[in-house]
Amino acid sequence: MNRYLLLTVVAGGVIIMDQVSKYVVQHIMTLHNYKEVIPGLFNLTYIQNRGAAFGLFGGAANSFRLALLIGVSLF
């Protein structure tokens, strides 16, 4: 199998699993609630990040976010 095809299939699979897991969590959990998946080892907590990476600019106005996005894209 071509290595780029393999990379595309793996990346696509990861993206699909990410989106499906987000959809499931949004529909079965309430905000700020958690589910114990593996007792004592792994908890799944539902929170929302409205900002960029690590919540950066989470409280900023939408117009500021748009201007920042355009500026970074052009840079």
N, C-alpha and C positions, 0 to 999 in steps of 0.2 A: 504494500500500500504506500502510495506517495506520502512523504512525511508532512507535506503541507495539508494534504487531505486529512490525515490523522489529527493534526493540530486543529483543523477546522471542526472536525467531528467532536473532539474532546472539549474544545472551547464552547461549541454550541450546546453540548450536553450540560456543561457546568452552568451556562446562562439559563437554560431551560429549567434545570433543577432549582436554581436560585429564584427564578420568578414564580415557579410553582410553590415553593416553600413559603414565599412571602404571601402569596394568595391564600394559602391554607391558614397561615397564622392570622391574617387579617379577618378571616371568616370564622375561626373557631375560638379565638381568644379575645379577651377584652384588654384595652390599653392598660399598661403597667402591671399586667398579671403575668404569672410565670407558670410553667408546667415542668415538672420533674421528669426528664426523659430517661436518664440513667441515674437511679437513686445514689446520692452522695458524690456524683461525678459530673453530671451534665444537666443544667437547667436551661430551658428556653424561655426568654423574657421578651414580651412584646412592648417595644418602645418605638417612637417615631422620631426621626432626625429630619427636621425641616430645613436645615442649613446645608452647606457644602460639606466637604470632608471634615469629620469630627465636630460637626455642628457649627462650623465657621460661618459667620454672617446669618445665623439662624433668625435673629431678630431684626435683620435689615429689611428695608422696604423693597418690594418687588422691582421697582424701577432701578434701584441701586444694584440689585442682583443682575438684572438684564444688562445694565451698562458695564458691570464688571465682566460678565460672560463675553460680551462683544469685545471689550478691551483685551481680555486674555486671549481670545480666539485670533484677533488680529496681530497680536504680538508674536 
